[in-house]
Amino acid sequence: MRFTMPVPLAPYPTPHVPFTPPATGSESQLVCSGCRNLLLYPIGATSVCCAVCNSVTAVPLPGTEMAQLVCGGCHTLLMYIRGAASVQCSCCHTINLALEGNQVAHVNCGNCKMLLMYPYGARSVKCAVCQFITSIGASTSTVDQKLVT
């Protein structure tokens, strides 16, 4: 048997260039709407094309207030323009309700004690971990319910 060594394409390996963050104010960043990678773009751009998945992501207007939520389907962190009624996840396509802080309440799951978030005024909430359905408005000795303000 005869073994050969691979031939390099360049006579010398290129030196590793460390990542240097952009100068303050010259670039900004957002999350790709297709593959969820972090994208850097120059200030003033209206859209960014991802080099990984070729998705085009619109850049929010300067001064637009953003909010975040966790997708109920795949638990991906989603970023959206504050005030939106719903947000569709680009990973699993689940449509998530985007509630403001004063429209959301918390309760501990009646089975596994996981802290759950639900729309204020709901009668029950299903735990995503153990699938147990906790009734809202049960006695405070079994359920810890509080309104988030």
C-alpha positions as CSV (number, residue, x, y, z in Angstrom):
1,M,0.0,0.0,0.0
2,R,1.2,3.5,-0.8
3,F,0.1,6.5,1.2
4,T,0.4,10.1,-0.1
5,M,0.1,13.3,1.8
6,P,-2.5,15.9,0.8
7,V,-1.2,18.8,-1.2
8,P,-2.0,22.2,0.3
9,L,-3.9,24.6,-1.9
10,A,-1.7,27.6,-0.8
11,P,2.0,27.4,-0.3
12,Y,1.6,28.8,3.3
13,P,-1.3,28.5,5.7
14,T,-3.1,31.8,6.2
15,P,-2.7,33.3,9.7
16,H,-5.6,33.2,12.0
17,V,-7.2,36.6,12.3
18,P,-8.9,37.2,15.7
19,F,-12.4,38.6,15.8
20,T,-12.4,42.3,16.6
21,P,-15.7,43.9,17.5
22,P,-16.9,46.8,15.2
23,A,-16.2,50.3,16.2
24,T,-19.0,51.8,18.3
25,G,-21.7,53.2,16.1
26,S,-20.5,51.8,12.8
27,E,-22.3,48.4,12.9
28,S,-25.2,46.8,14.6
29,Q,-26.5,43.2,15.0
30,L,-29.7,41.2,14.7
31,V,-30.8,37.6,14.6
32,C,-31.3,36.0,11.1
33,S,-35.0,35.2,10.5
34,G,-34.0,31.9,8.8
35,C,-31.3,30.2,10.7
36,R,-31.2,32.3,14.0
37,N,-27.5,33.2,13.5
38,L,-26.3,36.5,14.7
39,L,-25.8,39.0,11.8
40,L,-23.7,42.1,11.8
41,Y,-24.7,44.9,9.5
42,P,-23.7,48.5,8.8
43,I,-25.7,51.3,10.4
44,G,-28.3,52.5,7.8
45,A,-28.9,49.2,6.1
46,T,-32.6,48.3,5.6
47,S,-32.1,44.6,5.2
48,V,-29.4,41.9,5.7
49,C,-28.8,38.8,3.6
50,C,-27.5,35.8,5.7
51,A,-24.3,34.2,4.3
52,V,-25.3,30.9,5.9
53,C,-28.9,30.4,4.7
54,N,-29.4,33.3,2.3
55,S,-32.5,34.5,4.2
56,V,-33.1,38.3,4.0
57,T,-33.9,39.8,7.3
58,A,-35.4,43.3,7.6
59,V,-33.6,45.7,9.8
60,P,-36.0,47.5,12.3
61,L,-36.1,51.3,12.0
62,P,-33.8,53.2,14.3
63,G,-35.4,53.8,17.7
64,T,-37.8,50.8,17.4
65,E,-38.4,49.3,20.8
66,M,-37.9,45.6,20.8
67,A,-39.1,42.9,23.1
68,Q,-38.3,39.2,23.6
69,L,-40.2,36.0,24.4
70,V,-39.5,32.3,24.5
71,C,-41.4,30.2,21.8
72,G,-43.9,27.9,23.3
73,G,-43.2,25.2,20.7
74,C,-39.4,24.9,20.6
75,H,-38.2,27.2,23.4
76,T,-36.2,29.5,21.0
77,L,-35.7,33.0,22.2
78,L,-37.6,35.3,19.8
79,M,-37.2,39.0,19.3
80,Y,-40.0,41.2,18.1
81,I,-41.2,44.8,17.8
82,R,-42.9,45.8,21.1
83,G,-46.6,46.1,20.8
84,A,-47.1,43.2,18.3
85,A,-50.1,41.0,19.2
86,S,-48.4,37.7,18.1
87,V,-45.0,36.4,16.9
88,Q,-44.5,33.5,14.6
89,C,-41.4,31.4,15.3
90,S,-39.1,31.0,12.3
91,C,-37.8,27.7,13.6
92,C,-41.0,25.7,14.3
93,H,-43.7,28.1,12.9
94,T,-45.6,28.2,16.2
95,I,-47.7,31.4,16.6
96,N,-47.0,32.9,20.0
97,L,-49.1,35.5,21.8
98,A,-47.0,38.5,22.6
99,L,-48.5,39.8,25.9
100,E,-47.3,42.9,27.7
101,G,-46.1,42.5,31.3
102,N,-49.4,43.6,32.8
103,Q,-51.3,41.0,30.8
104,V,-49.2,38.1,32.1
105,A,-49.5,36.1,35.4
106,H,-47.5,33.3,36.9
107,V,-48.5,30.1,38.7
108,N,-46.6,27.1,39.9
109,C,-47.6,23.8,38.2
110,G,-49.8,21.8,40.5
111,N,-47.8,18.6,39.8
112,C,-44.1,19.4,39.2
113,K,-44.0,23.0,40.7
114,M,-42.5,24.5,37.5
115,L,-43.2,28.2,37.3
116,L,-45.7,28.8,34.5
117,M,-46.6,32.0,32.7
118,Y,-50.1,32.4,31.3
119,P,-52.4,35.2,30.0
120,Y,-54.0,37.0,32.9
121,G,-57.7,35.9,33.2
122,A,-57.2,32.3,31.9
123,R,-59.0,29.6,33.8
124,S,-56.3,27.0,33.5
125,V,-52.7,26.5,32.2
126,K,-51.1,23.3,30.9
127,C,-47.5,22.6,32.0
128,A,-45.1,22.1,29.0
129,V,-42.9,19.9,31.2
130,C,-45.3,17.3,32.7
131,Q,-48.5,18.1,30.8
132,F,-50.4,18.6,34.0
133,I,-53.3,21.1,33.8
134,T,-53.3,23.5,36.7
135,S,-56.6,25.4,37.5
136,I,-56.2,29.1,38.0
137,G,-58.0,30.6,41.0
138,A,-57.6,27.5,43.2
139,S,-56.9,28.1,46.9
140,T,-53.6,29.9,47.6
141,S,-52.5,27.0,49.8
142,T,-52.0,24.8,46.7
143,V,-51.3,27.3,43.9
144,D,-49.1,30.3,44.1
145,Q,-50.6,32.9,41.7
146,K,-49.3,36.4,41.2
147,L,-49.7,39.1,38.7
148,V,-46.6,40.5,37.0
149,T,-46.5,44.2,36.7
